[in-house]
Amino acid sequence: MKIGAHVSIAGGFHKSVKRALDLGCDCFQIFTRSPRMWKYKPLNEKTITLFKEARKESGLGPLVSHMPYLPNLSSPEKEMFEKSSEALYDELQRCKKLGVEYICTHLGSDKGDGKGEERVVKAIISSIEKSTAKGEVMLLLENTAARSRIGGDLKHIANIIEKVEERGFIRQVGFLMDTCHAFAAGYDLRTEEAVEKTVEEIDTIIGINKLHAIHANDSKGEFGSGKDRHEHISFGMIGADGFKAILHHKKLRKVPFYLETHDKKGDKIGHKQNLAKLRELAL
């Protein structure tokens, strides 16, 4: 199994590789720019070369780039929608230059007007068609914690993937499951039986072959709460039994897992402890 975590690019992209190695990751996730700003620095050749060389030497992968938090691909506001679509296009270009395999994106909010899926499809198709990264970088659609929002119901993601693929981008989009979000949206993961049912739902609705990555996060919120509140592995409502069932499911063992739990200096529990717990439960 491949188990990793989200790491910082502070001080240079190549330093994220060292951070992932120091943690003992098999794979890792990054932001290629600030997640809370629209502006970003263009990539230069030195940055790209150093990063690619570090990755090649490390053997770590696959690598996921997480889209910034500000874009809203479902937005009914024209200016925000166009700005968000452009941000997705830019990220596709950046990831191609860096050799990143996957981009993970949230689907945003349609503010209740019911046209979110349509806008997401339009944004994805437009960004892919303009990009030179076709066939090199795969866009992964992440499920959300609220069942009523775009991406909370697995059918939303299935519909978006199907419509994008109808335009000929068969291997350009896929699914990334966040365990906390799935649990909060009403997809149970607490027991072997519950995990089996949820995995079968994914396989039936989306197709398990479309699942390319998993964000491993326990949940502070109750089952079906709709709350996106990550907790350390085995300390939340999914619990150790739930993660053991997830990690041992035969259809999930080949999917890379990426921690997004808190990892701040001074905390008693961070990525090292969570990675160790995941590996212990995976045995």
C-alpha positions as CSV (number, residue, x, y, z in Angstrom):
1,M,0.0,0.0,0.0
2,K,1.0,3.6,-0.5
3,I,0.4,5.9,2.4
4,G,1.5,9.6,2.6
5,A,0.5,13.0,3.7
6,H,0.1,16.7,2.6
7,V,3.4,18.5,3.1
8,S,4.5,22.1,2.8
9,I,6.5,23.6,-0.2
10,A,7.9,26.4,2.1
11,G,11.5,27.2,1.1
12,G,11.1,25.6,-2.3
13,F,9.2,22.8,-4.0
14,H,12.1,20.4,-3.7
15,K,12.0,20.8,0.1
16,S,8.5,19.2,0.1
17,V,10.1,16.0,-1.2
18,K,12.5,16.0,1.8
19,R,9.7,16.6,4.2
20,A,7.8,13.7,2.7
21,L,10.8,11.4,3.0
22,D,11.5,12.5,6.6
23,L,8.0,11.5,7.5
24,G,8.4,8.2,5.8
25,C,5.8,8.8,3.1
26,D,5.3,6.6,0.1
27,C,3.4,9.4,-1.8
28,F,2.5,13.0,-0.9
29,Q,0.3,16.0,-1.6
30,I,1.1,19.7,-2.0
31,F,-0.3,23.1,-2.8
32,T,1.6,24.5,-5.8
33,R,0.7,28.0,-4.6
34,S,-0.9,29.7,-1.6
35,P,-4.3,28.1,-1.0
36,R,-5.8,31.3,0.3
37,M,-4.7,33.8,-2.4
38,W,-5.5,34.3,-6.1
39,K,-2.1,35.6,-7.0
40,Y,0.9,33.3,-7.3
41,K,4.5,33.3,-8.6
42,P,5.1,31.8,-12.0
43,L,7.3,28.7,-12.0
44,N,10.9,29.1,-13.2
45,E,13.1,26.5,-14.7
46,K,15.4,26.2,-11.7
47,T,12.4,25.5,-9.4
48,I,11.0,22.9,-11.8
49,T,14.4,21.1,-12.3
50,L,15.2,20.9,-8.6
51,F,11.8,19.5,-7.8
52,K,11.8,16.9,-10.6
53,E,15.3,15.8,-9.7
54,A,14.4,15.5,-6.0
55,R,11.2,13.5,-6.9
56,K,13.1,11.2,-9.2
57,E,15.7,10.4,-6.7
58,S,13.1,9.9,-3.9
59,G,10.9,7.5,-5.9
60,L,7.8,9.0,-4.1
61,G,4.5,9.0,-5.9
62,P,1.9,9.5,-7.1
63,L,1.8,13.2,-6.3
64,V,-1.4,15.1,-5.8
65,S,-1.7,18.9,-6.1
66,H,-4.6,20.3,-4.2
67,M,-6.4,23.3,-5.8
68,P,-6.6,26.5,-3.8
69,Y,-9.6,27.0,-1.6
70,L,-10.8,30.3,-3.2
71,P,-12.1,29.0,-6.6
72,N,-15.7,28.0,-6.8
73,L,-16.4,26.0,-10.0
74,S,-20.1,25.9,-9.3
75,S,-20.5,29.6,-8.7
76,P,-23.6,31.3,-10.3
77,E,-21.7,34.6,-10.3
78,K,-20.1,35.2,-13.7
79,E,-16.9,36.9,-12.4
80,M,-16.3,34.2,-9.8
81,F,-17.0,31.4,-12.2
82,E,-14.7,32.7,-14.9
83,K,-11.9,33.4,-12.3
84,S,-12.3,29.9,-10.9
85,S,-12.2,28.3,-14.3
86,E,-9.0,30.2,-15.1
87,A,-7.5,29.1,-11.8
88,L,-8.2,25.5,-12.8
89,Y,-6.6,26.0,-16.2
90,D,-3.5,27.6,-14.6
91,E,-3.2,24.7,-12.2
92,L,-3.3,22.2,-15.0
93,Q,-0.4,24.1,-16.7
94,R,1.6,24.3,-13.5
95,C,1.2,20.6,-12.7
96,K,2.3,19.6,-16.2
97,K,5.5,21.6,-15.8
98,L,6.2,20.0,-12.4
99,G,5.3,16.5,-13.5
100,V,2.4,16.2,-11.0
101,E,0.1,13.2,-11.7
102,Y,-3.1,14.4,-10.1
103,I,-5.0,17.7,-9.3
104,C,-7.6,17.4,-6.5
105,T,-10.4,20.0,-6.6
106,H,-13.5,20.8,-4.5
107,L,-16.6,21.4,-6.6
108,G,-17.8,24.5,-4.8
109,S,-21.3,25.8,-4.1
110,D,-24.0,26.8,-6.6
111,K,-25.7,28.9,-3.9
112,G,-28.8,26.8,-4.2
113,D,-29.7,27.5,-7.8
114,G,-29.4,23.9,-8.9
115,K,-27.0,24.5,-11.8
116,G,-23.7,23.6,-10.1
117,E,-23.0,20.4,-12.0
118,E,-23.6,22.1,-15.3
119,R,-21.0,24.9,-14.4
120,V,-18.5,22.4,-13.1
121,V,-18.6,20.4,-16.4
122,K,-18.3,23.6,-18.4
123,A,-15.3,24.8,-16.3
124,I,-13.5,21.4,-16.5
125,I,-14.0,21.0,-20.3
126,S,-13.0,24.6,-21.0
127,S,-9.8,24.3,-18.9
128,I,-8.8,20.9,-20.4
129,E,-9.4,22.1,-23.9
130,K,-7.2,25.2,-23.4
131,S,-4.5,23.3,-21.5
132,T,-1.5,21.6,-22.9
133,A,-1.7,19.1,-20.1
134,K,-4.2,16.8,-21.8
135,G,-3.5,13.2,-21.0
136,E,-0.7,14.1,-18.6
137,V,-2.5,15.4,-15.5
138,M,-5.7,13.9,-14.2
139,L,-8.2,16.0,-12.4
140,L,-9.7,14.3,-9.4
141,L,-13.1,15.4,-8.1
142,E,-13.3,15.4,-4.3
143,N,-16.5,14.6,-2.5
144,T,-17.9,17.1,0.0
145,A,-19.2,16.7,3.5
146,A,-22.7,18.1,3.0
147,R,-25.0,15.8,1.1
148,S,-27.0,18.7,-0.2
149,R,-24.0,20.4,-1.9
150,I,-22.4,19.6,-5.2
151,G,-20.2,16.5,-4.6
152,G,-21.9,15.4,-1.4
153,D,-23.9,12.8,-3.3
154,L,-21.8,10.3,-5.3
155,K,-24.3,10.7,-8.1
156,H,-23.1,14.3,-8.6
157,I,-19.6,13.2,-9.2
158,A,-20.7,10.3,-11.5
159,N,-22.7,12.7,-13.6
160,I,-19.9,15.2,-13.9
161,I,-17.3,12.6,-14.9
162,E,-19.8,11.1,-17.4
163,K,-20.5,14.4,-19.1
164,V,-16.8,15.3,-19.3
165,E,-16.0,11.9,-20.7
166,E,-18.7,12.4,-23.4
167,R,-16.5,15.2,-24.8
168,G,-13.7,12.7,-25.3
169,F,-11.7,13.3,-22.1
170,I,-11.9,9.6,-21.1
171,R,-8.8,9.5,-18.9
172,Q,-8.7,13.1,-17.8
173,V,-11.0,13.0,-14.8
174,G,-11.5,10.7,-11.8
175,F,-12.6,10.5,-8.2
176,L,-10.9,11.3,-4.9
177,M,-12.7,10.1,-1.8
178,D,-12.2,12.0,1.5
179,T,-13.1,9.6,4.3
180,C,-14.2,12.4,6.7
181,H,-16.4,14.0,4.0
182,A,-18.0,10.7,3.0
183,F,-18.8,9.9,6.6
184,A,-20.2,13.3,7.2
185,A,-22.4,13.0,4.1
186,G,-23.9,9.8,5.2
187,Y,-21.7,7.1,3.7
188,D,-20.9,4.9,6.7
189,L,-17.3,3.7,7.2
190,R,-17.3,2.5,10.9
191,T,-17.4,-1.3,10.4
192,E,-16.5,-3.9,7.8
193,E,-20.1,-4.2,6.7
194,A,-20.5,-0.5,6.4
195,V,-17.3,-0.1,4.4
196,E,-18.3,-2.9,2.1
197,K,-21.7,-1.2,1.4
198,T,-20.0,2.2,0.8
199,V,-17.4,0.7,-1.5
200,E,-20.1,-1.1,-3.5
201,E,-22.0,2.2,-3.8
202,I,-18.9,3.8,-5.2
203,D,-18.4,1.0,-7.6
204,T,-22.0,1.0,-8.8
205,I,-22.5,4.7,-9.0
206,I,-19.1,6.0,-10.1
207,G,-17.0,2.9,-10.8
208,I,-14.2,1.8,-8.5
209,N,-11.7,2.2,-11.5
210,K,-12.4,5.9,-11.3
211,L,-11.2,6.1,-7.7
212,H,-7.5,7.2,-7.9
213,A,-6.8,8.6,-4.4
214,I,-8.1,8.7,-0.8
215,H,-7.8,11.5,1.7
216,A,-7.4,9.7,5.0
217,N,-9.1,11.8,7.7
218,D,-11.1,10.7,10.8
219,S,-14.2,12.8,11.5
220,K,-14.9,15.1,14.5
221,G,-18.5,15.3,13.4
222,E,-21.1,12.6,13.8
223,F,-22.3,10.3,11.0
224,G,-24.3,12.3,8.5
225,S,-23.6,15.6,10.3
226,G,-22.5,17.4,7.1
227,K,-19.5,18.9,9.1
228,D,-16.1,19.0,7.4
229,R,-14.0,18.7,10.6
230,H,-10.9,16.4,10.3
231,E,-9.7,14.4,13.3
232,H,-6.6,12.4,13.9
233,I,-6.8,8.7,12.8
234,S,-8.7,6.6,15.3
235,F,-9.6,9.5,17.5
236,G,-12.8,10.4,15.6
237,M,-16.2,9.0,14.8
238,I,-14.9,6.6,12.1
239,G,-12.5,5.2,14.6
240,A,-9.7,2.5,14.5
241,D,-12.2,-0.3,13.5
242,G,-13.4,1.8,10.6
243,F,-10.0,2.6,9.2
244,K,-8.9,-1.0,9.6
245,A,-11.8,-2.0,7.5
246,I,-11.1,0.7,4.9
247,L,-7.4,-0.2,4.7
248,H,-8.1,-3.9,4.4
249,H,-10.8,-3.7,1.7
250,K,-9.5,-5.5,-1.3
251,K,-10.8,-2.8,-3.7
252,L,-9.0,0.0,-1.8
253,R,-5.6,-1.5,-1.1
254,K,-4.1,-0.4,-4.4
255,V,-5.4,3.2,-4.0
256,P,-2.9,5.7,-2.4
257,F,-3.9,7.3,0.9
258,Y,-3.0,10.9,1.8
259,L,-3.3,12.3,5.3
260,E,-4.8,15.8,5.7
261,T,-4.9,15.8,9.5
262,H,-3.4,18.6,11.5
263,D,0.4,18.7,11.7
264,K,1.5,21.8,13.6
265,K,4.7,22.3,15.5
266,G,4.1,21.6,19.2
267,D,1.1,19.3,18.7
268,K,1.3,16.0,20.5
269,I,-0.1,14.2,17.4
270,G,1.0,15.0,13.9
271,H,1.6,13.3,10.6
272,K,4.3,10.8,11.9
273,Q,1.8,9.4,14.5
274,N,-1.0,9.3,12.0
275,L,1.1,7.6,9.4
276,A,2.2,5.1,12.0
277,K,-1.4,4.4,13.0
278,L,-2.5,3.9,9.4
279,R,0.3,1.4,8.8
280,E,-0.4,-0.4,12.0
281,L,-4.1,-0.7,11.0
282,A,-3.1,-1.8,7.5
283,L,-1.2,-4.9,8.7
